[in-house]
Amino acid sequence: MNVLERYHAMDYGPAPEARNEADAWLASRDFAKALFIDGAWKTAASGKTFDTSEPSSGKLLAKVSDAGAADIDVAVTAAAKALPKWSATSGYQRAKVLYAIGRAMQRHQRLFAVLESIDNGKPIRESRDIDVPLAIRHFIHHAGWAQTLEKDFPDHKPVGVVGQVIPWNFPLLMLAWKIAPALAAGCTVVLKPAEFTPLTAILFAEICERAGVPKGVVNIVQGGPEAGAAIVNHPGVQKIAFTGSSEVGKIIRKATAGSGKKLSLELGGKSAFVVFEDADLDSAVEGLVDGIWFNQGQVCCAGSRLLVQEGIAEAFIAKVKVRMSRLRVGSPLDKNTDIGPLVDRTQLDRVKGLIAEGARQGAVCWQPDAALPTTGYYHLPTLATSVAPANILAQEEVFGPVLATMSFRNTEEAIELANNTRYGLAASVWSENINLALHVAPQLKAGVVWVNGTNMFDAACGFGGYRESGFGREGGREGVFEYLAAKLPVGPAIKPTAASSAQPVEQADGASIDRTAKLFIGGKQVRPDGNYSLAVATAKGKLAGEVGLGNRKDIRDAVSAARACKAWPDATAFNRSQVLYYFAENLSGRADEFAARLVQLTGVTARAAREEVDLSIERLFLYAGLTDKFEGRVHQPPARVVTLALHEPVGVVGIVAPDNQPLLGFTSLIAPALAMGNTVVAVPSERHPLLATDLYQVIEYSDVPAGAINIVTGRSAELAGVLAKHDDVDGLWLFAVADTCTKAEADSIGNLKRVWTGNGRSLDWTSSDAAGEAFLRRAIEVKNVWVPYGD
């Protein structure tokens, strides 16, 4: 065959990457002593090891020490011992260490890349050109954050000892995403790599030795589920950062409930790849190849659901099949390989099983006519057509080279199909009409949206999901916040509210005709579903009035009203600010009335009551002013692209307000949630609910849209549990007794809603630290929209 014939055939011979240096490293290492704890290499206390094998051949690579709970305890102790000195180290000194790590990784860049491909199975082009350079970028980028930490993050401190558990699909990159911001923030780390892929983490630990990382600051422990559980449950760990499956993420959320540990979860996805009829189809096909067959589809943000407009569907699918037939499946060390092996036999069997079930449910599964290598865990790229929205291939994360395809007729249907998933990690939108693309992007329930591109990442830009794809962000400014703790004015432990009987207090005078306050749902005062009431006592033990005793049905109605309210989240920030200003204005007109009510119910002095009312008005003013000022950012990563970090409301937020400072605590919680465009279902103070029910009329004549604020009075613990379990509630803020907070966190796993509790302690709501950006950050999701530019 001559050169011209070879050109037309596109039949490349093998172009293997040399692996001699990696093999030499493997041969020289005692992997039975692979636990890097307190700056030293240790064997597991039990003496146990586990095998790590090469996915392309199934051959054993190493027997690696298998950490148990005892080893984790030693590692956490070392991290705790190193924490005070490391967190007190100047930002400049920490920056130098991070920079030294990045430079050392650059010097061993090829060894990292080859080891990653050998251990994980991903093509060398990906590990060499994407994973390793981006990991290095994270350390050098976060060196800058370390040096400017005090200026850019005032009133914050390192969260403490951090436990980090990472997956096997991006072993080195996930390590960098976790360790770099933690070190920059002044935290110390105990990190557990995945059992399937421990090698580059061990090499990284060697880099830490050479780069001058102080002993105990970085501890890397290889191990399985026992080690991971020990990290999650260890009382000496102040934060858990986990990347992995949604199922395990829910287990971790439940395990950490009530512990006070900060938690960030980057979980699974079922990302939509939306192609409109005006898209550049050839570019979209190439983007699709990158979106779903990158790393064999073993990517949490893989574009595994292709949504293509009806008019171009047939032509586009034909192009996809042609491109699939030219993908090269083979050795991960061959520079011409497009698709390598899956990580392990168990993963291969899982992918096959899901394809078989998808076909049983009606999908038509097509694969190119290509031979697979005779050894290793290889799977052909698979295209599933005739996929119903409920098909398992459209709903479940396959984590393999499988693309499920559906068509849509118009923009509204595309958005509805894209959001028809319990996940919300990423999405891609393809259109030559930038107005259309930027119209669709904010409506997609995803933490990252790529316009005319896919799988774009950078250390300066946050990454993370909505819904069951987890919470928290990695990278960028928002990623640094994950490793910092705000200085909130924490007060004493909250004591349980004494249960009331039907007539718990002495009757008051009969001057008023009736003192029964209803619930406030959908802009109307309504009777409670159960037709029960709760007596409210004055500070002197007399009957001040009665409020509705809300139940599960009332919460359900309130959530439905909040979800149906589109006028508030769709309003401009300026319009929301005007309403909040008007709310404050109308409350100020009745300040004397509310101050008298505070005196009556709580027994505080007239002066203290007036101060609480005035500060409540001031809080509304503060958040009215911040509504159109707490804005997103525009990032400029090192590519021809801008990233728009948009602030979006969390959604429907449940709020359980405290008994202390009942008016101020209530307004301090609902105001920031409303300011950012959330709709609210609020449970006011159980002991003093009349402060909230007195607000009904103020809300009604303050131009607040119906359903934006819903108030359900009743037993705080009971209603908090209902809100926690309700899968149409997106966030829950809770200041109640410790047991109620713990149970709410555990019960929130149904949809992994964002839960913020006081861990059983009150706040001093009069403090200036009980307001401002720390509260607004809890009221938003950050969506990063990537927009390329240029030819």
Buried (B, 14 or more C-beta within 10 A) or exposed (E): EEEEEEEEEEEEEEEEBEBEEBBEBBEEBEBBBBBBBBBEBBBBBBEBBBEBBBBBBEEEBBBBBBBBBEBBBBBBBBBBBBBEEBBEBEBEBBBBBBBBBBBBBBEBBBBBBBBBBBBBBBBBBBBBEBBBBBBBBBBBBBBBBBBEBEEEBEBBBBBBBBBBBBBBBBBBBBBBBBBBBBBBBBBBBBBBBBBBBBBBBBBBBBBBBEBEBBBBBBBBBBBBEBBBBBBBBBEBBBBBBBBBBBEBBBBBBEBBBBBBBBBBBBBBBBBBBBBBBBBBBEEBBEBBBBBBBBBBBBBBBBBBBBBBBEEBBEEBBEBBBEBBEEBBBBBBBBBBBBBBBBBBBEBBEBBBEBBEBBBEBEBEBBBBEBEBBEEBBBBBBBBBBEBBEEBBBBBBBBBBBBBBBBBBEEBEBBBEBBBBBBBBBBBBBBBEEEEBBBBBBEBBBBBBBBBBBBBBBBBBBBBBBBBBBBBBBBBBBBBBBBBBBBEBEBBEEBEEBEEBEEEBBEEBEEEEEEBEBBBBBBBBBBEBBBEEBBBBBBBEEEBBBBBBBBBBEBBBBBBBBBBEBEBBBEBEBEBBBBBBBBBBBBBBEBBEEBBBBBBBBBEBEEEBBBBBBBBBBBBBBBBBBBBBEBEBBEBEBEBEBBBBBBBBBBBBBBBBBBBBBBBBBBBBBBBBBBBBBBBBBBBBBBBBBBBBBBBBEBBBEBEBBBBBBBBBBBBBBBBBBBBBBBBEBBBBBBBBBBEBBBBBBBBBBBBBBBBBBBBBBBBBBBEEBBBBBBBBBBBBBBBBBBBEEEE
